[in-house]
Amino acid sequence: MSSIDHAPFFDRVTQPLATALDYALGCHHRHLSRVFTLKGKSYKVCCDCGASFEYSLRTMSIVHRHARVPSLRRWRALRRLRARHA
């Protein structure tokens, strides 16, 4: 078996971990640039850390790479609320 045969299994195993790490350690800043379109791809850039986010001109919003888990969404909102009041 070649390494290509193992790729789908590897993706299924690592994707949940990558999603969790991206959510926990990814960019959480709010200061984003205007929309840029280069070579047919639209994106916004974080002015604080330089992370880029795919942008949909059809929906006029950032395209989220992963579906957000409702409990994680509530946890993140609570964390923001506490940070504002601290």
PyMOL Python script that loads the backbone (N, CA, C, O; Angstrom):
from pymol import cmd

cmd.read_pdbstr("""\
ATOM      1  N   MET A   1       0.838  -1.191   0.000  1.00  0.00           N
ATOM      2  CA  MET A   1       0.000   0.000   0.000  1.00  0.00           C
ATOM      3  C   MET A   1       0.878   1.247   0.000  1.00  0.00           C
ATOM      4  O   MET A   1       1.888   1.317   0.700  1.00  0.00           O
ATOM      5  N   SER A   2       0.480   2.201  -0.778  1.00  0.00           N
ATOM      6  CA  SER A   2       1.231   3.456  -0.808  1.00  0.00           C
ATOM      7  C   SER A   2       0.658   4.429   0.216  1.00  0.00           C
ATOM      8  O   SER A   2      -0.389   4.180   0.814  1.00  0.00           O
ATOM      9  N   SER A   3       1.353   5.527   0.403  1.00  0.00           N
ATOM     10  CA  SER A   3       0.881   6.520   1.370  1.00  0.00           C
ATOM     11  C   SER A   3      -0.394   7.190   0.893  1.00  0.00           C
ATOM     12  O   SER A   3      -1.135   7.750   1.701  1.00  0.00           O
ATOM     13  N   ILE A   4      -0.666   7.144  -0.418  1.00  0.00           N
ATOM     14  CA  ILE A   4      -1.902   7.737  -0.950  1.00  0.00           C
ATOM     15  C   ILE A   4      -3.114   6.959  -0.452  1.00  0.00           C
ATOM     16  O   ILE A   4      -4.168   7.550  -0.217  1.00  0.00           O
ATOM     17  N   ASP A   5      -2.983   5.630  -0.287  1.00  0.00           N
ATOM     18  CA  ASP A   5      -4.090   4.807   0.199  1.00  0.00           C
ATOM     19  C   ASP A   5      -4.468   5.164   1.633  1.00  0.00           C
ATOM     20  O   ASP A   5      -5.619   4.979   2.027  1.00  0.00           O
ATOM     21  N   HIS A   6      -3.527   5.668   2.413  1.00  0.00           N
ATOM     22  CA  HIS A   6      -3.769   5.993   3.812  1.00  0.00           C
ATOM     23  C   HIS A   6      -4.274   7.425   4.005  1.00  0.00           C
ATOM     24  O   HIS A   6      -4.714   7.770   5.102  1.00  0.00           O
ATOM     25  N   ALA A   7      -4.221   8.254   2.984  1.00  0.00           N
ATOM     26  CA  ALA A   7      -4.567   9.666   3.127  1.00  0.00           C
ATOM     27  C   ALA A   7      -5.983   9.900   3.648  1.00  0.00           C
ATOM     28  O   ALA A   7      -6.131  10.711   4.563  1.00  0.00           O
ATOM     29  N   PRO A   8      -7.041   9.251   3.137  1.00  0.00           N
ATOM     30  CA  PRO A   8      -8.378   9.526   3.673  1.00  0.00           C
ATOM     31  C   PRO A   8      -8.510   9.169   5.157  1.00  0.00           C
ATOM     32  O   PRO A   8      -9.138   9.911   5.913  1.00  0.00           O
ATOM     33  N   PHE A   9      -7.933   8.059   5.577  1.00  0.00           N
ATOM     34  CA  PHE A   9      -7.983   7.674   6.990  1.00  0.00           C
ATOM     35  C   PHE A   9      -7.243   8.701   7.833  1.00  0.00           C
ATOM     36  O   PHE A   9      -7.734   9.104   8.888  1.00  0.00           O
ATOM     37  N   PHE A  10      -6.067   9.129   7.381  1.00  0.00           N
ATOM     38  CA  PHE A  10      -5.278  10.123   8.095  1.00  0.00           C
ATOM     39  C   PHE A  10      -6.070  11.428   8.238  1.00  0.00           C
ATOM     40  O   PHE A  10      -6.057  12.047   9.302  1.00  0.00           O
ATOM     41  N   ASP A  11      -6.756  11.845   7.175  1.00  0.00           N
ATOM     42  CA  ASP A  11      -7.568  13.065   7.227  1.00  0.00           C
ATOM     43  C   ASP A  11      -8.717  12.930   8.222  1.00  0.00           C
ATOM     44  O   ASP A  11      -9.013  13.871   8.959  1.00  0.00           O
ATOM     45  N   ARG A  12      -9.359  11.777   8.249  1.00  0.00           N
ATOM     46  CA  ARG A  12     -10.477  11.569   9.185  1.00  0.00           C
ATOM     47  C   ARG A  12     -10.009  11.601  10.630  1.00  0.00           C
ATOM     48  O   ARG A  12     -10.739  12.051  11.513  1.00  0.00           O
ATOM     49  N   VAL A  13      -8.808  11.129  10.871  1.00  0.00           N
ATOM     50  CA  VAL A  13      -8.280  11.090  12.228  1.00  0.00           C
ATOM     51  C   VAL A  13      -7.780  12.471  12.664  1.00  0.00           C
ATOM     52  O   VAL A  13      -8.023  12.890  13.796  1.00  0.00           O
ATOM     53  N   THR A  14      -7.093  13.169  11.780  1.00  0.00           N
ATOM     54  CA  THR A  14      -6.476  14.440  12.163  1.00  0.00           C
ATOM     55  C   THR A  14      -7.403  15.643  12.036  1.00  0.00           C
ATOM     56  O   THR A  14      -7.156  16.668  12.671  1.00  0.00           O
ATOM     57  N   GLN A  15      -8.460  15.549  11.238  1.00  0.00           N
ATOM     58  CA  GLN A  15      -9.337  16.704  11.026  1.00  0.00           C
ATOM     59  C   GLN A  15      -9.983  17.207  12.322  1.00  0.00           C
ATOM     60  O   GLN A  15      -9.995  18.419  12.534  1.00  0.00           O
ATOM     61  N   PRO A  16     -10.520  16.350  13.200  1.00  0.00           N
ATOM     62  CA  PRO A  16     -11.079  16.861  14.455  1.00  0.00           C
ATOM     63  C   PRO A  16     -10.035  17.571  15.321  1.00  0.00           C
ATOM     64  O   PRO A  16     -10.338  18.587  15.947  1.00  0.00           O
ATOM     65  N   LEU A  17      -8.821  17.047  15.358  1.00  0.00           N
ATOM     66  CA  LEU A  17      -7.754  17.675  16.124  1.00  0.00           C
ATOM     67  C   LEU A  17      -7.383  19.030  15.512  1.00  0.00           C
ATOM     68  O   LEU A  17      -7.208  20.010  16.236  1.00  0.00           O
ATOM     69  N   ALA A  18      -7.266  19.086  14.204  1.00  0.00           N
ATOM     70  CA  ALA A  18      -6.934  20.342  13.532  1.00  0.00           C
ATOM     71  C   ALA A  18      -8.022  21.379  13.745  1.00  0.00           C
ATOM     72  O   ALA A  18      -7.726  22.560  13.925  1.00  0.00           O
ATOM     73  N   THR A  19      -9.284  20.951  13.726  1.00  0.00           N
ATOM     74  CA  THR A  19     -10.403  21.860  13.959  1.00  0.00           C
ATOM     75  C   THR A  19     -10.340  22.428  15.373  1.00  0.00           C
ATOM     76  O   THR A  19     -10.525  23.629  15.565  1.00  0.00           O
ATOM     77  N   ALA A  20     -10.083  21.587  16.352  1.00  0.00           N
ATOM     78  CA  ALA A  20     -10.015  22.043  17.744  1.00  0.00           C
ATOM     79  C   ALA A  20      -8.847  22.998  17.958  1.00  0.00           C
ATOM     80  O   ALA A  20      -8.995  24.014  18.638  1.00  0.00           O
ATOM     81  N   LEU A  21      -7.695  22.684  17.387  1.00  0.00           N
ATOM     82  CA  LEU A  21      -6.529  23.559  17.530  1.00  0.00           C
ATOM     83  C   LEU A  21      -6.746  24.894  16.837  1.00  0.00           C
ATOM     84  O   LEU A  21      -6.361  25.939  17.361  1.00  0.00           O
ATOM     85  N   ASP A  22      -7.359  24.863  15.663  1.00  0.00           N
ATOM     86  CA  ASP A  22      -7.644  26.110  14.951  1.00  0.00           C
ATOM     87  C   ASP A  22      -8.600  26.973  15.752  1.00  0.00           C
ATOM     88  O   ASP A  22      -8.437  28.191  15.817  1.00  0.00           O
ATOM     89  N   TYR A  23      -9.590  26.350  16.357  1.00  0.00           N
ATOM     90  CA  TYR A  23     -10.553  27.100  17.160  1.00  0.00           C
ATOM     91  C   TYR A  23      -9.897  27.670  18.414  1.00  0.00           C
ATOM     92  O   TYR A  23     -10.151  28.817  18.782  1.00  0.00           O
ATOM     93  N   ALA A  24      -9.063  26.881  19.065  1.00  0.00           N
ATOM     94  CA  ALA A  24      -8.449  27.319  20.320  1.00  0.00           C
ATOM     95  C   ALA A  24      -7.311  28.306  20.101  1.00  0.00           C
ATOM     96  O   ALA A  24      -7.177  29.268  20.858  1.00  0.00           O
ATOM     97  N   LEU A  25      -6.492  28.087  19.082  1.00  0.00           N
ATOM     98  CA  LEU A  25      -5.287  28.883  18.897  1.00  0.00           C
ATOM     99  C   LEU A  25      -5.339  29.818  17.700  1.00  0.00           C
ATOM    100  O   LEU A  25      -4.405  30.586  17.471  1.00  0.00           O
ATOM    101  N   GLY A  26      -6.426  29.758  16.934  1.00  0.00           N
ATOM    102  CA  GLY A  26      -6.543  30.598  15.744  1.00  0.00           C
ATOM    103  C   GLY A  26      -6.769  32.058  16.098  1.00  0.00           C
ATOM    104  O   GLY A  26      -6.864  32.418  17.272  1.00  0.00           O
ATOM    105  N   CYS A  27      -6.851  32.877  15.091  1.00  0.00           N
ATOM    106  CA  CYS A  27      -7.024  34.317  15.265  1.00  0.00           C
ATOM    107  C   CYS A  27      -8.394  34.621  15.857  1.00  0.00           C
ATOM    108  O   CYS A  27      -9.414  34.131  15.371  1.00  0.00           O
ATOM    109  N   HIS A  28      -8.408  35.439  16.918  1.00  0.00           N
ATOM    110  CA  HIS A  28      -9.657  35.867  17.557  1.00  0.00           C
ATOM    111  C   HIS A  28      -9.772  37.392  17.550  1.00  0.00           C
ATOM    112  O   HIS A  28     -10.590  37.959  18.275  1.00  0.00           O
ATOM    113  N   HIS A  29      -8.964  38.042  16.743  1.00  0.00           N
ATOM    114  CA  HIS A  29      -8.984  39.496  16.680  1.00  0.00           C
ATOM    115  C   HIS A  29     -10.192  39.988  15.886  1.00  0.00           C
ATOM    116  O   HIS A  29     -10.783  39.237  15.109  1.00  0.00           O
ATOM    117  N   ARG A  30     -10.545  41.233  16.085  1.00  0.00           N
ATOM    118  CA  ARG A  30     -11.707  41.818  15.413  1.00  0.00           C
ATOM    119  C   ARG A  30     -11.326  42.857  14.359  1.00  0.00           C
ATOM    120  O   ARG A  30     -12.185  43.265  13.577  1.00  0.00           O
ATOM    121  N   HIS A  31     -10.080  43.294  14.312  1.00  0.00           N
ATOM    122  CA  HIS A  31      -9.658  44.355  13.418  1.00  0.00           C
ATOM    123  C   HIS A  31      -9.245  43.756  12.074  1.00  0.00           C
ATOM    124  O   HIS A  31      -8.098  43.341  11.907  1.00  0.00           O
ATOM    125  N   LEU A  32     -10.182  43.708  11.105  1.00  0.00           N
ATOM    126  CA  LEU A  32      -9.924  43.093   9.810  1.00  0.00           C
ATOM    127  C   LEU A  32      -9.841  44.151   8.718  1.00  0.00           C
ATOM    128  O   LEU A  32     -10.432  45.225   8.829  1.00  0.00           O
ATOM    129  N   SER A  33      -9.105  43.835   7.673  1.00  0.00           N
ATOM    130  CA  SER A  33      -8.949  44.731   6.532  1.00  0.00           C
ATOM    131  C   SER A  33     -10.205  44.727   5.670  1.00  0.00           C
ATOM    132  O   SER A  33     -11.162  43.998   5.932  1.00  0.00           O
ATOM    133  N   ARG A  34     -10.175  45.546   4.654  1.00  0.00           N
ATOM    134  CA  ARG A  34     -11.244  45.493   3.653  1.00  0.00           C
ATOM    135  C   ARG A  34     -11.059  44.213   2.846  1.00  0.00           C
ATOM    136  O   ARG A  34     -10.091  43.483   3.056  1.00  0.00           O
ATOM    137  N   VAL A  35     -11.970  43.937   1.934  1.00  0.00           N
ATOM    138  CA  VAL A  35     -11.902  42.730   1.112  1.00  0.00           C
ATOM    139  C   VAL A  35     -10.907  42.938  -0.024  1.00  0.00           C
ATOM    140  O   VAL A  35     -10.931  43.963  -0.706  1.00  0.00           O
ATOM    141  N   PHE A  36     -10.026  41.949  -0.219  1.00  0.00           N
ATOM    142  CA  PHE A  36      -9.097  41.945  -1.335  1.00  0.00           C
ATOM    143  C   PHE A  36      -9.474  40.801  -2.260  1.00  0.00           C
ATOM    144  O   PHE A  36      -9.869  39.734  -1.790  1.00  0.00           O
ATOM    145  N   THR A  37      -9.358  41.002  -3.570  1.00  0.00           N
ATOM    146  CA  THR A  37      -9.584  39.930  -4.531  1.00  0.00           C
ATOM    147  C   THR A  37      -8.371  39.858  -5.446  1.00  0.00           C
ATOM    148  O   THR A  37      -8.080  40.792  -6.193  1.00  0.00           O
ATOM    149  N   LEU A  38      -7.670  38.732  -5.374  1.00  0.00           N
ATOM    150  CA  LEU A  38      -6.512  38.486  -6.217  1.00  0.00           C
ATOM    151  C   LEU A  38      -6.623  37.096  -6.820  1.00  0.00           C
ATOM    152  O   LEU A  38      -6.934  36.126  -6.130  1.00  0.00           O
ATOM    153  N   LYS A  39      -6.362  37.015  -8.125  1.00  0.00           N
ATOM    154  CA  LYS A  39      -6.406  35.739  -8.841  1.00  0.00           C
ATOM    155  C   LYS A  39      -7.721  34.999  -8.616  1.00  0.00           C
ATOM    156  O   LYS A  39      -7.732  33.775  -8.489  1.00  0.00           O
ATOM    157  N   GLY A  40      -8.828  35.740  -8.566  1.00  0.00           N
ATOM    158  CA  GLY A  40     -10.149  35.142  -8.439  1.00  0.00           C
ATOM    159  C   GLY A  40     -10.539  34.718  -7.037  1.00  0.00           C
ATOM    160  O   GLY A  40     -11.620  34.156  -6.854  1.00  0.00           O
ATOM    161  N   LYS A  41      -9.700  34.964  -6.042  1.00  0.00           N
ATOM    162  CA  LYS A  41     -10.026  34.588  -4.658  1.00  0.00           C
ATOM    163  C   LYS A  41     -10.148  35.849  -3.821  1.00  0.00           C
ATOM    164  O   LYS A  41      -9.291  36.731  -3.880  1.00  0.00           O
ATOM    165  N   SER A  42     -11.218  35.927  -3.043  1.00  0.00           N
ATOM    166  CA  SER A  42     -11.450  37.081  -2.176  1.00  0.00           C
ATOM    167  C   SER A  42     -11.136  36.704  -0.743  1.00  0.00           C
ATOM    168  O   SER A  42     -11.403  35.583  -0.311  1.00  0.00           O
ATOM    169  N   TYR A  43     -10.569  37.644  -0.013  1.00  0.00           N
ATOM    170  CA  TYR A  43     -10.208  37.377   1.374  1.00  0.00           C
ATOM    171  C   TYR A  43     -10.089  38.673   2.160  1.00  0.00           C
ATOM    172  O   TYR A  43      -9.984  39.759   1.589  1.00  0.00           O
ATOM    173  N   LYS A  44     -10.107  38.539   3.484  1.00  0.00           N
ATOM    174  CA  LYS A  44      -9.817  39.624   4.406  1.00  0.00           C
ATOM    175  C   LYS A  44      -8.599  39.209   5.215  1.00  0.00           C
ATOM    176  O   LYS A  44      -8.315  38.019   5.354  1.00  0.00           O
ATOM    177  N   VAL A  45      -7.878  40.193   5.749  1.00  0.00           N
ATOM    178  CA  VAL A  45      -6.672  39.928   6.525  1.00  0.00           C
ATOM    179  C   VAL A  45      -6.819  40.567   7.898  1.00  0.00           C
ATOM    180  O   VAL A  45      -7.313  41.689   8.018  1.00  0.00           O
ATOM    181  N   CYS A  46      -6.385  39.846   8.940  1.00  0.00           N
ATOM    182  CA  CYS A  46      -6.377  40.391  10.291  1.00  0.00           C
ATOM    183  C   CYS A  46      -5.255  41.415  10.379  1.00  0.00           C
ATOM    184  O   CYS A  46      -4.104  41.110  10.065  1.00  0.00           O
ATOM    185  N   CYS A  47      -5.587  42.626  10.804  1.00  0.00           N
ATOM    186  CA  CYS A  47      -4.585  43.690  10.905  1.00  0.00           C
ATOM    187  C   CYS A  47      -3.685  43.509  12.124  1.00  0.00           C
ATOM    188  O   CYS A  47      -2.653  44.172  12.225  1.00  0.00           O
ATOM    189  N   ASP A  48      -4.051  42.631  13.045  1.00  0.00           N
ATOM    190  CA  ASP A  48      -3.245  42.404  14.244  1.00  0.00           C
ATOM    191  C   ASP A  48      -2.223  41.286  14.074  1.00  0.00           C
ATOM    192  O   ASP A  48      -1.072  41.427  14.488  1.00  0.00           O
ATOM    193  N   CYS A  49      -2.642  40.167  13.460  1.00  0.00           N
ATOM    194  CA  CYS A  49      -1.721  39.021  13.377  1.00  0.00           C
ATOM    195  C   CYS A  49      -1.415  38.574  11.949  1.00  0.00           C
ATOM    196  O   CYS A  49      -0.527  37.745  11.751  1.00  0.00           O
ATOM    197  N   GLY A  50      -2.123  39.098  10.952  1.00  0.00           N
ATOM    198  CA  GLY A  50      -1.837  38.749   9.561  1.00  0.00           C
ATOM    199  C   GLY A  50      -2.549  37.519   9.044  1.00  0.00           C
ATOM    200  O   GLY A  50      -2.314  37.116   7.905  1.00  0.00           O
ATOM    201  N   ALA A  51      -3.411  36.906   9.840  1.00  0.00           N
ATOM    202  CA  ALA A  51      -4.155  35.728   9.379  1.00  0.00           C
ATOM    203  C   ALA A  51      -5.105  36.151   8.258  1.00  0.00           C
ATOM    204  O   ALA A  51      -5.675  37.240   8.312  1.00  0.00           O
ATOM    205  N   SER A  52      -5.280  35.304   7.249  1.00  0.00           N
ATOM    206  CA  SER A  52      -6.195  35.629   6.158  1.00  0.00           C
ATOM    207  C   SER A  52      -7.426  34.730   6.240  1.00  0.00           C
ATOM    208  O   SER A  52      -7.348  33.575   6.659  1.00  0.00           O
ATOM    209  N   PHE A  53      -8.563  35.290   5.830  1.00  0.00           N
ATOM    210  CA  PHE A  53      -9.835  34.599   5.895  1.00  0.00           C
ATOM    211  C   PHE A  53     -10.509  34.667   4.534  1.00  0.00           C
ATOM    212  O   PHE A  53     -10.675  35.746   3.966  1.00  0.00           O
ATOM    213  N   GLU A  54     -10.895  33.508   4.017  1.00  0.00           N
ATOM    214  CA  GLU A  54     -11.605  33.462   2.737  1.00  0.00           C
ATOM    215  C   GLU A  54     -12.913  34.241   2.876  1.00  0.00           C
ATOM    216  O   GLU A  54     -13.582  34.161   3.907  1.00  0.00           O
ATOM    217  N   TYR A  55     -13.274  34.991   1.838  1.00  0.00           N
ATOM    218  CA  TYR A  55     -14.456  35.843   1.874  1.00  0.00           C
ATOM    219  C   TYR A  55     -15.344  35.519   0.696  1.00  0.00           C
ATOM    220  O   TYR A  55     -14.858  35.403  -0.429  1.00  0.00           O
ATOM    221  N   SER A  56     -16.646  35.369   0.931  1.00  0.00           N
ATOM    222  CA  SER A  56     -17.599  35.074  -0.130  1.00  0.00           C
ATOM    223  C   SER A  56     -18.254  36.369  -0.594  1.00  0.00           C
ATOM    224  O   SER A  56     -18.900  37.062   0.191  1.00  0.00           O
ATOM    225  N   LEU A  57     -18.086  36.688  -1.866  1.00  0.00           N
ATOM    226  CA  LEU A  57     -18.746  37.868  -2.413  1.00  0.00           C
ATOM    227  C   LEU A  57     -20.239  37.610  -2.606  1.00  0.00           C
ATOM    228  O   LEU A  57     -21.024  38.555  -2.691  1.00  0.00           O
ATOM    229  N   ARG A  58     -20.631  36.350  -2.677  1.00  0.00           N
ATOM    230  CA  ARG A  58     -22.044  36.000  -2.825  1.00  0.00           C
ATOM    231  C   ARG A  58     -22.810  36.284  -1.534  1.00  0.00           C
ATOM    232  O   ARG A  58     -23.893  36.868  -1.569  1.00  0.00           O
ATOM    233  N   THR A  59     -22.251  35.873  -0.396  1.00  0.00           N
ATOM    234  CA  THR A  59     -22.929  36.084   0.889  1.00  0.00           C
ATOM    235  C   THR A  59     -22.412  37.325   1.620  1.00  0.00           C
ATOM    236  O   THR A  59     -22.967  37.728   2.642  1.00  0.00           O
ATOM    237  N   MET A  60     -21.340  37.928   1.084  1.00  0.00           N
ATOM    238  CA  MET A  60     -20.718  39.114   1.687  1.00  0.00           C
ATOM    239  C   MET A  60     -20.313  38.846   3.134  1.00  0.00           C
ATOM    240  O   MET A  60     -20.564  39.664   4.018  1.00  0.00           O
ATOM    241  N   SER A  61     -19.684  37.690   3.368  1.00  0.00           N
ATOM    242  CA  SER A  61     -19.238  37.332   4.709  1.00  0.00           C
ATOM    243  C   SER A  61     -18.031  36.397   4.619  1.00  0.00           C
ATOM    244  O   SER A  61     -17.736  35.834   3.564  1.00  0.00           O
ATOM    245  N   ILE A  62     -17.349  36.250   5.741  1.00  0.00           N
ATOM    246  CA  ILE A  62     -16.206  35.344   5.819  1.00  0.00           C
ATOM    247  C   ILE A  62     -16.707  33.906   5.753  1.00  0.00           C
ATOM    248  O   ILE A  62     -17.702  33.552   6.385  1.00  0.00           O
ATOM    249  N   VAL A  63     -16.005  33.087   4.981  1.00  0.00           N
ATOM    250  CA  VAL A  63     -16.347  31.671   4.856  1.00  0.00           C
ATOM    251  C   VAL A  63     -15.657  30.931   5.985  1.00  0.00           C
ATOM    252  O   VAL A  63     -14.429  30.934   6.068  1.00  0.00           O
ATOM    253  N   HIS A  64     -16.429  30.296   6.857  1.00  0.00           N
ATOM    254  CA  HIS A  64     -15.850  29.536   7.969  1.00  0.00           C
ATOM    255  C   HIS A  64     -15.426  28.168   7.459  1.00  0.00           C
ATOM    256  O   HIS A  64     -16.191  27.477   6.786  1.00  0.00           O
ATOM    257  N   ARG A  65     -14.205  27.789   7.787  1.00  0.00           N
ATOM    258  CA  ARG A  65     -13.674  26.512   7.310  1.00  0.00           C
ATOM    259  C   ARG A  65     -14.332  25.328   7.980  1.00  0.00           C
ATOM    260  O   ARG A  65     -14.495  24.276   7.363  1.00  0.00           O
ATOM    261  N   HIS A  66     -14.712  25.486   9.231  1.00  0.00           N
ATOM    262  CA  HIS A  66     -15.254  24.373   9.995  1.00  0.00           C
ATOM    263  C   HIS A  66     -16.584  24.790  10.608  1.00  0.00           C
ATOM    264  O   HIS A  66     -16.776  25.949  10.976  1.00  0.00           O
ATOM    265  N   ALA A  67     -17.481  23.846  10.711  1.00  0.00           N
ATOM    266  CA  ALA A  67     -18.740  24.124  11.399  1.00  0.00           C
ATOM    267  C   ALA A  67     -18.449  24.342  12.872  1.00  0.00           C
ATOM    268  O   ALA A  67     -17.665  23.605  13.471  1.00  0.00           O
ATOM    269  N   ARG A  68     -19.061  25.326  13.442  1.00  0.00           N
ATOM    270  CA  ARG A  68     -18.835  25.633  14.859  1.00  0.00           C
ATOM    271  C   ARG A  68     -19.752  24.787  15.723  1.00  0.00           C
ATOM    272  O   ARG A  68     -20.945  24.665  15.444  1.00  0.00           O
ATOM    273  N   VAL A  69     -19.204  24.218  16.747  1.00  0.00           N
ATOM    274  CA  VAL A  69     -19.969  23.419  17.693  1.00  0.00           C
ATOM    275  C   VAL A  69     -20.708  24.393  18.616  1.00  0.00           C
ATOM    276  O   VAL A  69     -20.078  25.293  19.171  1.00  0.00           O
ATOM    277  N   PRO A  70     -22.028  24.240  18.798  1.00  0.00           N
ATOM    278  CA  PRO A  70     -22.785  25.199  19.612  1.00  0.00           C
ATOM    279  C   PRO A  70     -22.223  25.418  21.011  1.00  0.00           C
ATOM    280  O   PRO A  70     -22.206  26.553  21.487  1.00  0.00           O
ATOM    281  N   SER A  71     -21.764  24.371  21.680  1.00  0.00           N
ATOM    282  CA  SER A  71     -21.243  24.558  23.034  1.00  0.00           C
ATOM    283  C   SER A  71     -19.945  25.364  23.011  1.00  0.00           C
ATOM    284  O   SER A  71     -19.705  26.164  23.916  1.00  0.00           O
ATOM    285  N   LEU A  72     -19.106  25.166  21.994  1.00  0.00           N
ATOM    286  CA  LEU A  72     -17.889  25.958  21.875  1.00  0.00           C
ATOM    287  C   LEU A  72     -18.214  27.410  21.549  1.00  0.00           C
ATOM    288  O   LEU A  72     -17.528  28.323  22.007  1.00  0.00           O
ATOM    289  N   ARG A  73     -19.261  27.621  20.757  1.00  0.00           N
ATOM    290  CA  ARG A  73     -19.678  28.980  20.422  1.00  0.00           C
ATOM    291  C   ARG A  73     -20.132  29.718  21.681  1.00  0.00           C
ATOM    292  O   ARG A  73     -19.806  30.891  21.863  1.00  0.00           O
ATOM    293  N   ARG A  74     -20.878  29.041  22.545  1.00  0.00           N
ATOM    294  CA  ARG A  74     -21.321  29.651  23.808  1.00  0.00           C
ATOM    295  C   ARG A  74     -20.131  29.943  24.710  1.00  0.00           C
ATOM    296  O   ARG A  74     -20.078  31.000  25.338  1.00  0.00           O
ATOM    297  N   TRP A  75     -19.171  29.016  24.782  1.00  0.00           N
ATOM    298  CA  TRP A  75     -17.985  29.202  25.602  1.00  0.00           C
ATOM    299  C   TRP A  75     -17.186  30.413  25.124  1.00  0.00           C
ATOM    300  O   TRP A  75     -16.713  31.212  25.932  1.00  0.00           O
ATOM    301  N   ARG A  76     -17.041  30.540  23.821  1.00  0.00           N
ATOM    302  CA  ARG A  76     -16.290  31.668  23.271  1.00  0.00           C
ATOM    303  C   ARG A  76     -17.003  32.990  23.556  1.00  0.00           C
ATOM    304  O   ARG A  76     -16.349  33.979  23.889  1.00  0.00           O
ATOM    305  N   ALA A  77     -18.322  33.026  23.431  1.00  0.00           N
ATOM    306  CA  ALA A  77     -19.086  34.240  23.724  1.00  0.00           C
ATOM    307  C   ALA A  77     -18.968  34.607  25.200  1.00  0.00           C
ATOM    308  O   ALA A  77     -18.838  35.783  25.538  1.00  0.00           O
ATOM    309  N   LEU A  78     -19.013  33.619  26.070  1.00  0.00           N
ATOM    310  CA  LEU A  78     -18.847  33.868  27.502  1.00  0.00           C
ATOM    311  C   LEU A  78     -17.463  34.425  27.811  1.00  0.00           C
ATOM    312  O   LEU A  78     -17.322  35.329  28.635  1.00  0.00           O
ATOM    313  N   ARG A  79     -16.456  33.891  27.158  1.00  0.00           N
ATOM    314  CA  ARG A  79     -15.086  34.349  27.359  1.00  0.00           C
ATOM    315  C   ARG A  79     -14.935  35.811  26.937  1.00  0.00           C
ATOM    316  O   ARG A  79     -14.264  36.589  27.615  1.00  0.00           O
ATOM    317  N   ARG A  80     -15.560  36.184  25.816  1.00  0.00           N
ATOM    318  CA  ARG A  80     -15.510  37.576  25.364  1.00  0.00           C
ATOM    319  C   ARG A  80     -16.205  38.493  26.344  1.00  0.00           C
ATOM    320  O   ARG A  80     -15.719  39.587  26.630  1.00  0.00           O
ATOM    321  N   LEU A  81     -17.352  38.051  26.865  1.00  0.00           N
ATOM    322  CA  LEU A  81     -18.111  38.859  27.805  1.00  0.00           C
ATOM    323  C   LEU A  81     -17.304  39.100  29.081  1.00  0.00           C
ATOM    324  O   LEU A  81     -17.272  40.218  29.597  1.00  0.00           O
ATOM    325  N   ARG A  82     -16.663  38.065  29.582  1.00  0.00           N
ATOM    326  CA  ARG A  82     -15.840  38.193  30.783  1.00  0.00           C
ATOM    327  C   ARG A  82     -14.648  39.115  30.547  1.00  0.00           C
ATOM    328  O   ARG A  82     -14.268  39.881  31.433  1.00  0.00           O
ATOM    329  N   ALA A  83     -14.053  39.043  29.349  1.00  0.00           N
ATOM    330  CA  ALA A  83     -12.913  39.891  29.032  1.00  0.00           C
ATOM    331  C   ALA A  83     -13.311  41.367  29.001  1.00  0.00           C
ATOM    332  O   ALA A  83     -12.524  42.228  29.396  1.00  0.00           O
ATOM    333  N   ARG A  84     -14.505  41.659  28.545  1.00  0.00           N
ATOM    334  CA  ARG A  84     -14.976  43.058  28.499  1.00  0.00           C
ATOM    335  C   ARG A  84     -15.186  43.625  29.890  1.00  0.00           C
ATOM    336  O   ARG A  84     -14.941  44.808  30.122  1.00  0.00           O
ATOM    337  N   HIS A  85     -15.635  42.797  30.812  1.00  0.00           N
ATOM    338  CA  HIS A  85     -15.941  43.255  32.162  1.00  0.00           C
ATOM    339  C   HIS A  85     -14.758  43.162  33.117  1.00  0.00           C
ATOM    340  O   HIS A  85     -14.851  43.580  34.271  1.00  0.00           O
ATOM    341  N   ALA A  86     -13.668  42.622  32.643  1.00  0.00           N
ATOM    342  CA  ALA A  86     -12.483  42.469  33.520  1.00  0.00           C
ATOM    343  C   ALA A  86     -11.662  43.728  33.573  1.00  0.00           C
ATOM    344  O   ALA A  86     -10.640  43.770  34.258  1.00  0.00           O
TER     345      ALA A  86
END
""", "prot")
cmd.dss("prot")
cmd.show_as("cartoon", "prot")
cmd.util.cbc("prot")
cmd.orient("prot")
